[in-house]
Structures are given as structure tokens and as C-alpha cells.
Amino acid sequence: MSVKGINLIVSEYNLLWEALKHYEDRLEKLSSMSTDEDQQLKYDEKIQDIEGIMNSIKISAKNDYQLILE
């Protein structure tokens, strides 16, 4: 993320990671509970977007601080 001008510190990486994991878990639950296929698709698309963001954050944390986020 620092490549784009955002310089996060370790605690910010951890906080952002936890928030995204929580949101991802919530979307997965909503998706599994939904009976509307269109709504499930929207949730699933958001989950994919979050996974992409989390991969970027994981790489940046590793590059910036050798921090392993899981």
C-alpha cells in the first residue's frame, strides 16, 4: 500500500486486517442465509473484492515490516 502513498504502521495493518476479516465473515454469513440468488451474488462479489484487498494488504505488510497477516 505504501506504493500508492499510504504509509501504515504495524498496528494499522493489524486493525485493518481484523476489520476486513470481520466484514468478510459477516458477508459469508449473509450470503449463506440469503434465499435471493441476486443478493447472494452481490455478497459473493463483495467477498471476492475483499479477498483481493486482503491479498494486497498482506503483501504490503510483508514488504514493509516482514509482518505475516493471517
C-alpha positions as CSV (number, residue, x, y, z in Angstrom):
1,M,0.0,0.0,0.0
2,S,2.9,2.3,0.5
3,V,3.5,2.2,-3.3
4,K,0.3,4.3,-3.6
5,G,1.3,6.8,-1.0
6,I,-0.3,5.2,2.1
7,N,2.2,4.5,4.9
8,L,0.7,2.3,7.5
9,I,2.3,1.3,10.8
10,V,2.1,-2.3,12.1
11,S,-0.9,-1.6,14.4
12,E,-2.8,-0.1,11.5
13,Y,-2.1,-3.1,9.3
14,N,-3.4,-5.4,12.2
15,L,-6.5,-3.2,12.7
16,L,-7.3,-3.1,9.0
17,W,-6.8,-6.8,8.7
18,E,-9.1,-7.6,11.6
19,A,-11.8,-5.3,10.3
20,L,-11.7,-6.9,6.8
21,K,-11.8,-10.4,8.2
22,H,-14.8,-9.5,10.3
23,Y,-16.6,-8.0,7.3
24,E,-15.7,-11.0,5.2
25,D,-17.1,-13.3,7.8
26,R,-20.3,-11.3,8.0
27,L,-20.8,-11.3,4.2
28,E,-20.2,-15.0,4.1
29,K,-22.9,-15.5,6.8
30,L,-25.3,-13.2,5.0
31,S,-24.7,-14.9,1.7
32,S,-25.3,-18.4,3.2
33,M,-28.5,-17.2,4.9
34,S,-30.0,-15.4,1.8
35,T,-32.7,-17.0,-0.2
36,D,-32.4,-14.4,-3.0
37,E,-29.8,-15.6,-5.6
38,D,-29.2,-12.0,-6.8
39,Q,-28.4,-10.9,-3.2
40,Q,-26.2,-13.9,-2.8
41,L,-24.3,-12.9,-5.9
42,K,-23.8,-9.4,-4.6
43,Y,-22.5,-10.7,-1.3
44,D,-20.1,-13.1,-3.1
45,E,-18.8,-10.4,-5.4
46,K,-18.0,-8.3,-2.3
47,I,-16.3,-11.2,-0.7
48,Q,-14.1,-11.6,-3.8
49,D,-13.3,-7.9,-3.7
50,I,-12.3,-8.1,0.0
51,E,-10.1,-11.1,-0.7
52,G,-8.3,-9.0,-3.3
53,I,-7.8,-6.1,-0.9
54,M,-6.6,-8.5,1.8
55,N,-4.0,-10.0,-0.6
56,S,-2.7,-6.6,-1.4
57,I,-2.5,-5.7,2.3
58,K,-0.8,-9.0,3.1
59,I,1.9,-8.3,0.5
60,S,2.4,-4.7,1.7
61,A,2.6,-5.7,5.3
62,K,5.2,-8.4,4.4
63,N,7.2,-5.9,2.3
64,D,7.0,-3.0,4.7
65,Y,7.5,-4.8,8.1
66,Q,8.0,-8.5,7.3
67,L,4.6,-8.8,9.0
68,I,2.7,-12.0,8.4
69,L,-1.1,-11.5,8.4
70,E,-3.4,-14.5,8.7
